[in-house]
Amino acid sequence: MSFRSQLPPGSPRWAARLAHWHVLGLEPDALDKPKIAVVNSSSELAICYSHLDHVAQRVKAAIRAAGGVPFEIRTVAPSDFITSVGAAGGYILSARDLIAFDIEAMVEGAMLDGMVCLSSCDKTLPGHLIAAARLDIPTVILPCGYQPSGCCQGEPVDLEEVFIRATRYTVSRDPALFDWIRTCAPRAVEGPGVCSGLGTANTMHMLAEALGMAPFGTTPLQANSPRLWTAVERAGHLIVELVQQDVRPSQILTLGAFRNAVTLLLAIGGSLNAVKHLQTIARAGGVPIDIFAELEQLYDRVPLLVEVRPNGETRIEELEAAGGAAACLKRLEPLLDGTARTIEGKTLAEHLAATPQPASPVLGTLENPKRPRSTLMPIRGSLAPRGAFVRSTEWVQHRASEPFVGRALAFDEQQAILEAVAAGRIAPATAVIFRGQGPRGQPGMGMTSTAAFALAMSDLADSVALVTDGQISGLVNQGLVVAEVTPEAAVEGSPLGLVQDGDPIRIDLAARRVDLLVDPAELARRQPYRPARPRPRGWLGVYAQLVRDVRDGALVEPEERA
């Protein structure tokens, strides 16, 4: 059997490889075996990645046992809690594309035959799948697990609780935070892995399984657990089989696979960041699907089956014990495309036929769900012609029947909103417009959660709305927030960029619309929005020039030329 990594014997590059690998301790027959990249984002900066070196060693041992030759390669390792300090958080989303480029440079440059990607924090798994879709070589996505929750005074405590309390402190200045940190925060993290709620990381881990790119039945799982080490052994053997059989991502990442992933996303009320990631992966693989439009079509058909934090009080450990993604997919079976293939050579229908019906009360059913609709609500309107999102929490659902109408008050900086709240300069019936936070306006996309917390914790919580082209954390579970408005304000012709103070804004959740109630002729006379901040240099400067709209996944790629 020949592999693409095999070079003509005696050729200069063949000889150079043989010399390099001889020094590295490899035997000459390594040149004739499948050469597998083990993609590792290990980092000492964040606990999300602190266990990956150990995982990599065990994956490599499994690959060798299966007859392959592993080569560990490294990528950037962004962490929302650690590398979000500089450039207003611009290095978080933008690093997703750097991960994909890192993989491309090393794996394609060396013409390796396949890869096992050690997926951990939020941006690694999307970056891995972007690279897999682009390179179209055999790939196994290996989700590497979540942190176990800590415990304080008999109550579960996790890292996200630390984040929530600290964010609230920026608004309330409650001195009790420091007592809480001394007693509870050290117990919030009792092991490595990603955050233990249903944030972007665990959401994407589960969606990789729904896409067929992660071994079936492996998400979510606790880091460094027996289940992880079983998955590691499975991945090491599986990648060698995929290379030998030439099973490529283009055979797995089909329209049906993406629709299955969107269905699961709605059913678990996963991170809204997953929408842009799925769109980017589809775009990288040339799959003609509009993920936002799929969400709109499926929203009324797919109920919420589980209420994992931050949607409810269910812990991720309970979802794992209930059967995880596989159990959710089993409950969703009538809505899924069972013909979609998986990396294990089976269709999704074949996997589900061998999956027992879950018995845990943690999971609802299609007939008796936890809620009739997902907590991830897609909306459109004249203010967001390409779409936006509302995190449809219980707070929002109780007020969904009555439209919100308010007057716009525009801000470009988060600190200015906090100061306006503190000084009482925001009146009831105000639509707080926080713009310039999209992937171009705030290169890398701004996180607007602090402003949302400030409004939700004030006396204005029931009478104002926040409308932004930036990201919003799923931890924001109060107030009315319309996030990821597209086109973003920095794009020519964006309605959000034309909003002026005093303009009437209407948000009708029952109709799933957000509208700017200004005559189009008036809007045509207005000057377009220009972000006040200077363009950055370096990577973020390049990113701002090449990043596409959020509805295109915020993918970094050149504009198509006529």
C-alpha positions, 0 to 999 in steps of 0.5 A: 500500500502506498501513502502520500508521504512516501517519496521516491527512494534515493531522491534528495527529500527522501534522503533528508527525511531518512537522515533526520528520522535516523537521528530521531531514533526511527528505523528506515522502515518508518518511511513506508508506514502511515505517518500520523500527526498528533496535533497538540495544543499543550500549554502551561498557561491554562488548565484546559491544556495542562494534561495534553502532553500526557494524552499525546504520549498515550495516543502516540503509543497507540498509533505505534501499536497499530503500525503507524508512525506518530509525529507530534506537532504544536499549535497556538493554545488560546484560552478564553480566561487567560489569553483574552486580556490583550487586545480586548480579547481579540486573540481568542476567536482569531486564534481559531484560524491560526490553529488551522494555519499551524496545522496546514503548514506542518501537516501539508508541508510534510505531506503526512498521511493523517492526524489525530487532533487533541481537542480541548478548549473552545477554539481548538476543535473548530480549528482542527475541523477547519484544517481537516476540511481544508486538507481532506486527509484522514482525521480523528477528532479526540475531545480530551475532556472537561474539568470535574466540578469542585465542591464547597459546603456541599454545593458543586463549584466550577470555574465558570462560577468564579467568572460570573462572580468576578464579572458581577464584582466589576458592577457591584463591587461587593467585597464578599467576592474576596471571601468567596475566592479564598474559600470557594474558588480554590476548589472550583477546579479539581483537575485539568480539562475544559470548563465543566458547563455546556460552554463552547468547548463541551458544545463543540466536543458533542457536535464533533460526535454528531458530525461523525468526526469524533468516535461515537459515544465519547462526549462529553467525558471527564479529563484523565478518566478511564473513559478518556484513556479508552478513547485514546486507545481507540483513536490511535488504532482508528487513525491508522485504519482510516489512512489505510482505507483512505477515509477522508473528511469530505466523505463524513462532513456532508449536508446531512452531517451538518444538519444532524449537528445543528439539530443536536445544538438546538436540543442541548441549548449549546453555545451560540459560538458553535453556529459560526464554527459550524459555518466556518467548517462547512465553508472550509470543506466546500459544503453548501449549507447556511447554518443560520438558515438551518437553525431558523428552519429547525427552531420550531421542530427541535425542543430542549432535551437537557438543561446543563449549566448555564441553561439549568442546574444539571451538571455536565457529569450528569449528562455524561452519566446519562449517555452524553451526545449518543443518548441525546442523538438517540432521543433525536433519532426521528429528526436525524439523517441516519445515512450520514457516515462516521469515521468508524465506518458505520452510518449514524443509524447503525450507531443509534441502532446499537444505542439503548434508549436512555433511562435518565431523567436528566434527558427529556424526550421529543414528546416531553422535553425540558422546554418546548424550544431551544435556549438558542433563538435565531432572529432577523429583521431590518436591524439584522438582515443577516441574523442575530441571536437571543439567548432565550432564557426563562427570563426572556421566555416569560416576557416573549409575548410582549414586544420591546420598543425602546430608543437607541443609545449608542456606545463604542466602549464597554467601560462607557456603558458601565459608567452610564449605568452607574451614573443613571444616564440610561433610562427605562425603555432604552435600547443600548447599542454596543457596536464596533465589536464584530470581527472586523470592528474589534478585530477578533470579536469583542466579548460584551458580557460585562455590559450585559451583566451591568444592565441585568444587575441594575434597576433597568433589567426589566426595561432595557435591551442590549443590542450588539454585534459582539459575542455574548457568553452563555453565562448571561442568563438575565435581561434581553440581549440581542447578540452577533447582529449581522452585518456588523457595524463596521461593514459598509451598509450595515443598519447597525452602523447607521443607528443614531441616538433616539432611533426607535428599536423594536424587538419582537421575540414572538415573531423572532425579529429585531427592527430599526424603525427609521425610514430607509430614505433617512438611513440612506442620508446617514454617514456609515459607522467608522470605529474610533480605534486605530487598526492594529498591527501584526496578526490582528491587523491581517485578521481585520483585513481578511476575516469574513462576516460572522454569518460566513463563520468569521473565516479568515480567507481572501475575498473572491475575485471576479 
